[in-house]
Amino acid sequence: MKTPLGLLLTASGAGLLYVGYQKHNEVGESVGRFFTGTNSTETKLFLLGGVVCVLIGLGLLGMVKLTKNGPKK
């Protein structure tokens, strides 16, 4: 059960990162960033959500060691 969920979260996270990157490069976002010095909340949430989903997905797939001593047996 962990493998399909891990794949789904990793793929969803990659999609969120892609959308966040595209929003980061939009003209309106660039103008807003020029005046405010920061990205919009929506862009930040896409990027943050993408990173979180990818990390959790990779953790479920066993590609990222989440604990110091490894899994308990």
N, C-alpha and C positions, 0 to 999 in steps of 0.2 A: 504494500500500500504506500510505502514511503517513496518508491521510485516514481510512480506516475505523478504524485503530488509535487515531488522535487522537480520533475521535468516541467510541469505546468507553471510552477512558481518561477523557475529560471527563465522560461520563455516569456512569461508575462512581465517579469522584471526587465528583460531585454527590450521588450516592446515599450514599456514605460520610459526607459532610458532613451530610446530612439525618439519618442514623441517629445520628451523634455529637451533633448538636444535640438530638435527641429524648432521648437518654440523659442529656445534660447537665441537662435539665429534669425528670427523674424524681424522685419523692419520696425514694427511697432514696439517690440521688446527692446530693440537697440535704442530707440528714441527714449523710451521710459528709463532704460538703464543709464543713458547719458544725463538725464535730469536728476534721477534719484540715486544713482550709484549702485543699484542693486537690481537683481532680477525680480520679476513679479512672483507673488506667492504661488500662483498656479504652476509656474515653471519649476520653482523650488520643490513643490510637492511631487511633481512628476519625477524629477531626478532623485529625490530622497526615497520615494516609494519604489522606484526601480532598483536602487541599490539594496534596499531592505529585502525586496522579493528575491533578487539574485542571490544574496548571501544566505537567506533561509533555504532557498531551493538547492543551492550547492551543498549546504549543510545536510539537508535531507538525503542528498545523493552520496554523501560521504566524501565529498571532495574538499571540504573545509573542516579542519579539526576545531570543533567548538569548545572542547573541554581540555583542561591542562593534561590530564592523565589518559585521555582517550575514553572510549566507551567502557562501561562496566560490564563484566561477564557474569 
